[in-house]
Structure formats: C-alpha cells, structure tokens
C-alpha cells in the first residue's frame, strides 16, 4: 500500500521529480530514471546512512564519461559525503550513549568522587589503548568524510536535499541530546567548512595520540585534586593552590604526556593537515581565490536563490561582502538538551549584515589575513627558504583582531582592543626557537614542579596520603588578600634553586629562575582573585610567544603607558620574567576596562 509522498527529488540528469512508496520503496512510475539518486536522497532524509552510502557508491560505480555523467558523479560524491557524516554522527551517538550510561546522567561531585576512589590500577593504567580504541572508528570516518569533501570541492559540486539532513544525537529529554535538520542546497562552501572541521578533529587526535597517556598512579593524584576542588568551592583556598597541587599528576606519572614511539608520524600529519585546513578556509595561492567566504560570494552571483543554501550569501548590490548583505545558515530545526528549540524554520537562519552591524568587508579581509599568516607559518615548517620575519612568513599579533573588534559595533560593546605587545609564531612548535630542535612534548610545556615540604629524602617516593605531599607546580600569586602561596604585594617570585623531576628519579638541579617584581600590583587594584606567576619549563613555549615589553600596559593607575600600536622596541622570545609580566599586564588591563568581563571577574 502506497503512502503519502515523502520527498520531492530534483533529478540531477534530467530534472525528473520522484516519489517513494512505503518503507523507502522506489515509485518507478514517477521516477523512471536515476533511481539511485532518488533512493539515496530518500535514505539521507530519513537518516539511513547505510542505504544512502550503498546507493551513492553504486551510482559512482555506474557513472560513465561525458558531460551528463559529471553531474551524476557530483550527486554521488556529495551524497556519499552526507552519508559519511551521518555515519560519523551515529558512532558519536553510540559513544555518548555509553558515556551517559557510565555516568548515570549528570553525576554529582560526590558520585564522581566515589567512582574515583573505587578505581583500581588496571582500570586506569593504559589510557593509550582505551583512547585509541575510542578514537580509531572516528579517525576512519573522518578519513572517509575528508576524501569525499575533496572530491566535492574538486568537482565544484552542488547537491539539493529538499527534506534536509537530520542530525540526531542522544535521546530526547536526556542529558546529552541534540537534534537538527540542515538543508537544503549544499555546495563547495559547505564542503570546505566540513573539510576544515574534519582536519581540525584529526589534528587534535594526532596531537593527543602522539603523547603517552599511561598512568602509574591516578587514584592518589585525583584524591588530592578532588580535595582541593572541595576546598575551593567552600572558599578555603584559591585557584593558585589547586593549580599547584595539580603537579602531582606529572610527578607521580613519569611518562605521562611524553612523546610515544609513533609521535614523529603523528606530528608530521599535524603539520600537513594544518596547512590543508587553512587552505580549505582561504586560499589565494593559485590563479583564483577560493575559500569558504569566497565560494559563497561566487555562488551568490550564479545561484538564482541562495536563500535556501546550507551556507549562503545574499549580496543585493553585487559588490562583494558589503552593504545590506545577508548570511544564510540552513538550520531548519534545532533542539538542544530539550530546552533550546527552533522548529519548522523552513527559511533557515539569516543574519543581516548592514551599516549598523559594521564594516563586514574589513572583517572578512582581516580574517583572511589571520588565516593566511597562520597558513604561511605552517608552510614554513617544511620550506626553510622562507625568510623570517620577512616576506609571507611572520608572527601573528593582535593587529587584525583589533581591526575586527573595531569594525563590528556589537563586538566593541563586549571586547576591548588589546595592546599589541605579544606575537605568536606557531611554526616554532614544530622546529623550536632556532629552527633545529624539533617539537617538544606537552609534558615539557608545563610548569616546573618541586618539593615544597622537604619531605622526600633523596627523592624516594612517599605515600601522598601519608605525611608527605607530592611535588607541586611552581605557581605563586599576588592578590589584595593573602593565602598560602599568595602575597599581598608586588614581589619577586620563585625559589632560588630546587630539584626538578618525577618521584623516584635523581632529578635535575635548577637555579636562576627567580624573577624581580614587575610593577603590576593586584593589591593596588583591590583584586582578591590572585594574579598568577608560573615558572614554566619553556617560558616562550618553545619559541611560540614573543613579547615587546615596552608596549605592555604596565601602570596600574592608568593601565596604558604607551599607545596601543606602539612598536618602538623589538619583539623577543619570552623568558620567565616577560611571560609572567605580559600575562598579568593584560589581566590588569582587561580588569580595568569598562566591559562585562571586568565586571564579572571583579564581582567574584
């Protein structure tokens, strides 16, 4: 028995519409050709990724050479891309369902603590296998999505799904619930967005799995940290004490967050993916500019109705990202946690950019500059002939960010511009400050830790639940109110010498870290939340952070002693003094501004 028509398919080859009978059966009377396209779209609209992938794979196999076949190939590639996305969503849904069952909904602090206290060494010792077991299926899905996104971009493909693509995670009224419908017209701008997101996911995975996640001892450190969280909530300690005691994790686990044997392969992949990700977002290295926004603008000139796009740009005066332009987001319905709902939104979400919003052209140009600089930094990892800091490869500062803030009236209400006293060179993560060291494991980007209770003779391991504490991170604070490790004046910081290294090891003798007072006083601001002072193992973060001390806002009375765009002194790689002075100068500057962030923090 035939049901009411479920979906109207725009046939890619012949423009023939189709409809389907009950349970996905194809109605051959009204859909005599391109049955695979019609069947695949029907499956996508119902979230049936298995059927959709099967149909579009078959279509891709059946495509012959020729102009008409190119349209069918696009339908197959984009249909496969959306099917792979649904497949990945299904895997995420299954994972979150498992996590929800394990946590029992929203666990209380007491419940979490009880579970931590019940941990056995075998349950937490080898997180590498556990994490890799969870992530591996998503890596496979990401690789499939990535392959299809590249095919869609190469083919300049457009795909219509009038019923929309359903994204469903979790069960309604559960803690983890998200439902959305995206549609209708999918093009290269969406494919580039998907590609950038997939690459970002894979970069995160590669960075994580390049590091050792194994624990010799997790229960003891978590007990210490949970005790501190309890005290922090009660107001008995500040966050400084909590951060100090977090050093127990690295102290008790000597391989934690060090590189694994496969780190070289993973980090090479990170380098490659970052470059491709930035080029997916914005690429002007060829004869034609491509990227998410350029593709939307190009499409707006050839699409009769960009208002039905998943990502679209309506440019009434056809002058490119200016005037009363409209950004279209094809979010047809959304339900988040069963509390935030937007239903039956057939027109999609539209954001109108006009003179009241700000100078959108300047915003786009600044975003392109930021992406270009970051892309050139990554490109310079492999191309050592690119000069530094001249030419295309240069550090990234706050100039473009400030330009964006000043160009958007709404942002100016919430965000202050930042003094241009810090720059970032992310290339250095891969090659080091001189370009020859190679990357550092995350373990070596943490603060130093040391024995602050003199309770470890010859660094023999002690029971942290007994009378001896574990080593703590070297973190101190300044505030208007004193507490352990927090002083009430602008003072020097860090001990003159100490032994650094995990328990049970000989350790490394470290000296000369003491920094002088920096002229920034939390007490003068009446701030009860402490300024942090941290003794980093690599204060420049392996050469990634550069500071111009003369451009810092350092005077607590006026907050700014030089113009925001001051560039009279050179930028140098941060040392212990400069990194701490820069962090707290910016904190002082932000807290003294008339903005919601200052009000929020000062009210704590």
N, C-alpha and C positions, 0 to 999 in steps of 0.2 A: 504494500500500500504506500503510495507516494505521499510524502509530507509536503508541507508548505515550503516554498523555495527558501534556501538558506543563504545563498550568496550569489552575487552577480559578478562574473569574471570578465574582465576586459581581455579578450584573446590577443596574444602578442603577435601572432602571424596574420590573422585575417580579420581581427576585430569582431569575432563572433562571440555573443554572450552565451553563458551556460548556466544550468541549474542542476541541482542534485536531488536525488530521492533520499529515502530514509537510510540512516546509518552510513552516509557517505557514498552511496551508490551513484554512479555517473548516469545522468539522463542523456542517452545518446541521441534522442530526437532533437534536442535543442543545443547539444554540444557535440556535433559530429566530428570536429577536428580539434587537434591539440588537446586531447583528453588528459594527457599527463600534466599539462599546465593547470587545467581546471581542477583536476583531482588534487594536485599538490597545494594549490591555494586553499581549497576547501579544508584540507588537513591542517594547514597553518592556522586558519581562522579558528579551528577547534583546539589548537594546542597539541595536535597529534604529530609530533616531530618524526616519529618512526615512519609513518606513512608518507609524510612530506619529503623526507630525505630519500626514501625509496623511489618515489615518483620523479623527483627532480634529477636524481642520479641516472635514472633510466632515460630521461629526456636528454641529458647531457651526452649520454652514450649514443643516442639516436640522431643527434644533430649532424647534418651534412654540411659541406662547404656551400657558401653562397650568401648573398645579401640577406635573404629572408631568414636563413639559418642563424645569422648573427643575433637577431632578435630573440630567437628561441634559446640560444646559448646564454644570453643575458638573463632571460627568465629562469633558466636552470641554475645559473651561478647565484643570482640573488635569492631564489627560492631555497637553495642549499644553505646560503648564509643564514637566512632567518631560521631554517630548520636546525642548524647547528647551535644557534643562540638558544632556541627553546630546549635543546638537548642539554646545554650547559646549565640553564635555569633549573631543569629537572634534577640534575646532580646536586646543585646548591640546595634545592628544596629538600632533598633526601638527607643531606648533611645537616642542615639546620633542624630537621625533624629529630635526628639522632641527638643533637646537642640539647634541644628542648626537653627531650625525654630524660637525658642525663641530669640536666639542671633542675628538672621538676618545675618548669615555668620560670618565674622570677625568684631566684634564691635569695634569702636574706643573708646578711653578713654572718649571722650565727650558723646558718646552714652551710655556707661556703667554708667557714672555719672548721666546722665539724668534718667536712669532707677532706680538707687539707690534713687535719690531724690523723685521719684514718689512712693516709697514703702509705703504701709500702714501697721500698726501693725499686722493686721490679715494675711498679706501675709508672714510675717517672724517670727511670734511668735512661732509656733510649728514645728520646723525643724525635731524633732524626728519622727513624723508621716510621714512627707514628705520623709525623708531619708529612713526610714524603708519601706515605700511604694515602693520606687525605688529599694531598695536592695533586698527585700524579694524574688522576682522572680529569682534573680541571686543566692541567697542562695539555693533555691530549685534546680536550675540547677546544682550548684556546688556539692550538695549532691548526685545527680544522677551520675554526672561525677566521683565523688570520689568512689562511690560504684562500678562502672564498672571498674575503673582503678585498684582497689584492686582485683577484680575478674580476670582481665588480668594478673596481677603480680602473683597471687596465681596459676594460670593455666600455667604460663610460655608461654604465647600465642604469636603467630606470625600471622600477617594479611597482605595480599597484596591487594593494591588498585592501579592497574596499571595506571588508568586515573588520580590519585591524588585526594586529598581532597581540594575542593575550599573554601577559607575563604574570604568573601566579606563584607566589612563594608562601608556604605555610597555610594553616587553616584559619578560617575566619574566626575572630574573637580570641585567637591565640596570641601569645606574646610576640611571636615572630610571624607577622602577616603583612604581605604586600601584594596588591593586585593592580594591574594597569593594562590598558589597551593602547597600543601605539599604531598610528596609521595617518594617512593612507598611502601616500606616494613616497617611495624610498629611492634615493639617488646617491650619487658619489659623495656628497657632503655627509650623509649619514654613514656611508661605508667608511669614510675617513675617520669619523668620530669613533665608530666601532673598532677600527684598527688601532687607533691611539689608545683606547681603553684596554684592549686586549694586550697591547705591548706594555702598558703600564702594569698590568697584572703580572705578566711574565717577568718583567724587570724585578718586581717585588719578590716573586718566587725565587728567581735566580739569586738575588741578594741574600734571601733567608737561607736557602739550601747551600750556599757557598760557605756557610758557617756551621760550626759544631753546636748542636743543641742538646748534647747529652749532659746529664746531671749526676754527680757523685752524691750530692746531698741537696734535696729540695725541701724536705719537710722542715728541717731546722731553720733555714733562712726564711721560709714563708711564715713560720711561727713568729719570728722576730718582726717581720714586716706587718703582719696582721695585728700584733700587739701595738705597734706604732700607729697604725690606722685607727685603732680603737682609741688611743690616747689623743690623736689629732682631732677626731670627731668630738671628743669631750673638751677640747681646748687646752689640754695639759701640756702639749708640745706644739712646736711649729713644724712647717713642712721641711725645714732645714734638718731637723733630727731624723725625720722619715727618710729623706734622701741620703743622709749619712749612713744610716743602718742598711740601706739597700745594697751597700757594698758587700754585704755578707754573701750575696748570690755569686759574685765573681771570686771572692776569697775562698769559698768552700767548693767551688767547681772550677778547677784549673784549666779545663779545656773549653769551657762554655764561651761561645761566640768567637772562638778562634777559627781560622780557616780550615776547611776539610781538604782531603786529597783531590777532590774534583773542583776546587774553588777556581782554578785557572780557567777551566772550560765555562763555568757559570759566569764569571766576571767578563770574559770575552763576549759572551752572549748579551750581557747587560749593555756593554759598550755599543754593540751592533744595533740592538733593539732601541736604545735611546735615540740614536741618530735617525733610524727609520720612523720612530714615533714623532719626532719633531718635524720631519719632512712630510709626514701624513697630515699634520696640523697646518703647516705652512711651508711651501717650497717654492723658492724663486731661483733655483739653480739651473733651470732649463730655459727654453725659449718662452714658455708660458707659465704664469704664476698659478700654482694650484694650492689647495688647502681647504679647510672647512668653510671659512667665510668666502674666499674667492669662488669656490664652487657654487655656493649659494647665490652669490651675486650673478655669476654667469648663467645659472639656471633661471634666475628671475627674469632674464631678458628673452628666454626661449620658451618658458613654461606659460601656457595660457592662464593657468590658475595655480600659483604657488601657495595659495592658502590651504591646500589640502596636503601639503608636504609634511613629512615627519620632521624635517628641518627645512624651513623655507624663509625666503627674504622677499618681501613686497616692497618694491622700490618705485613709487608712483612717478617721480620725476626722472627716473632712469639716470641718476647721476652718481650711483655707487655709494651706498652707506652714508647717506646724508639726508637732511630734511625730515619729513614725516614718514620715515621708513618703519616697516613692521617686521619683527622677527616672529616667525611661526614655529611653534613646537607642537607636533602632532600627538599630544597627550589627550586621548579621547575619554578616558576614565582612569581614576586612580583611587585606591583605598589603602591607607597606611595605618597599620595597627588597629583597624576598625574604628578609628577616631577621626582621621583626616580623610574625607571622601570628596571626590569630584566625579559625578556620574552623568552619563548621557551628554557629554560635551562634544557634540558632533563637529563643532567648528574648531576644535583644538584650542590650545593656549596661545594667545597672541600678546606680544609685548611691543608697544608702540614706542619707537624712538623719534623724538622730535626736539625742538629747541628747548623745551622745558626739561628734557632728560639731560641734555648736554651735547658735547661735540663728539658724536659717535665715530666720525671719521678719524679724529685724533686718537680715540680709544683703540680703534682697530689697528692703526699704524703703530701705536705703542706696543700693543700685544704682539704684532708681527715682529717688532724689533726684539722684544724679550725672547720670543721663540727662536728667532734667527741667531741671537747671541748664544743661547744655550746649545743650539744645534751645532754652531761653529766650535764651541768648546769641546763637545763630544767628538766632532770630526777631527779636531787637533790631537786627540789621543793617538790616532794612528798616523797622522800626517805631521811629522815633526818639522817639516819645512815651513809650516805656517808660523810666521813670526809672532812673538808675544812681547808686550801687549799691543802690538800694532796690527793693522790690517783687519781682517774679519774676526780674528780670534782676540777677544778681550774679556776682562771680567764683567760681571753684571752688577750694577749698582741700583740705587733707588730712584734714579732719574726718570725712567719710564713709568715706574709705579706711581711716583708723584704726579707725573703728567696725566695718568689715568684718573687719579683721585681728583685732580683739579679740573678734569674735563667732564666729570659726572656730578651733577648737583647733589644727588642723593648720597653719593659716597662722601662728599665734602661735609655732610652733616654728621657722619659717624667716624670717619677716618682722618687723622691729621697727616699732613705730609711729613716725611722723615728726613732729617739731616743726612746728607749724602757723605757719610763718614765710614761706611762699610761696603766692601765689594766682595763678590763671590766668584770663585774660579773652580767649577765642578770638575774640570779636566784633571785637577790635581789629585782627586780621589784615586784615579787610575794610575797616575805616573809619579805622584809625590811632588814635594816642593821644588826639586831640581829637575824633575822630568825623568829620573832614572831609578827611583826607589820601588816603583810598583805600588799597588794598593795596600792599605792597612786593614786588618780585620777589625770588626766593630769593637771587639774587646779592648783594643789599644786606642780607641777613641773615647773611652770612658775616663772618669777622673782617676787619680791615684787613690789607693786605699792603704791604710796604715793602722797599726795597733795603738789605740788611744787610751788603753787602760793598763799598759805594761804588764800584761798577764800571759805572755807567751815567751817562755824561756827557750832560746834557740829555735823559735818558730815551730815548736812541737804543737801539733793540733790539739786543741782543747774542746771540751764539750760546751757549746754555746748556751746550753740550757743549764749548765752548772754555774760556777762562779766566774768564768771567763767569757767576755764578749768576743765575738768575731771582729776582724778588722773592719773599719768603716771607711767610706769615701771621705776624702779630704775636702769637705764642704763647710763653709762658715757663713755667717750672716751679720748684717747690720740692720738695726731697727730702733724705733723710739723706746721700745720696751725690751729688756734683756731676758734671755733664757739660755739654756745650755747651747754652746757653740754660737751664740748671737750676742754681739756687743752693741752698746748704745752710742758709739762714736765712730767717726771716720778714722779707721785704724789700719795698721799693717795686717797682713794675713799670711797664714800657713807657717807650719813649724820649720825650723832651720834645716833639720835633717831627719830622715826616717828610713826604715827598711820596707821596701815595697815588693809584693809578690804573694802568691797564694799560700795558704797554710801548708805546712809540710815541706816547703821548699826553702832553699837557702835565702832567696830574696835578693833584691838589688838595693844597694845603698844610694839614696837620692838626697841631694842637698842643693841649696841655692834657689829654692822656689819662693822664698819669702818676697812678697810684693809690698811696696810702700802704700800709705794712704793715697787715695786717688782724687780727693777733693769733692766727692759726691757723698752727701750725708743723708741717710734715711731719717735720722733724728731731726734734722732741720726741716724736713717735710712733715714731721709728725706721723711718720708711717709705721704702723705696728706690724704689718706684713714685711718680713725681712728682705733686704737686698741680698741676693746670693753671691758668694765668692767661691769659685770652684777651681781646684788645682788639676788641670787637665793633663793627661799623659801627652797629648798633642794639642797644644793651645790654638794652633792655626788650623786644626782639623786636617792635618796632612797637607797644608798649604792652601786649603779651600777658602779661608777667611783672611781678608786683607783689611787693615784699619788705617784711617787717616786721623791721628789723634787730634790735630788742630781743628778738625771740623766737627768734633763731638760736642753735643750740648752738655757742658760740664758744670755750669754755675747754678747751684740750687736756687738762688734768688731770682735770676732772670730766665734760667733754663736754656737760653741760647746766647752764646758769646760771639758767634760768628754767623754770617749769612748761611742759609740752608744749602746753597750751592757752592760753598767755599771749596776751592780746590788748590789752595796755595801750597800745600805740603804733599809729598808723595805718599801713596798707599804702601804699607809694608805688611809682611805676613805677621799675624797676631802672635804675641807672646803672652805669658801668664798675666802680665800687667794690663796689656792692651785689650785682651779679650774680656777680662772682667770689668775694666773701666768702660768699654763700649757697651756691654750688656746693661750695666747699671745706669749709664748715662742715658740710654734710650728709655729704660724703665722710668727714670726720673722725669724725662721729657714728656713721656706719654701720660704719666700721672698728673702732671701739672697742666695738661691741656684741658680745654672745656669740651670734653667729649664723653659719651656714655661709658667708655672703658675706664676712664679715670674715676668717674663717679662710682662705678660698680666695684672696682678694686678698693678704693678708699673707704667704701662702706663696710668692707668685710671686717 
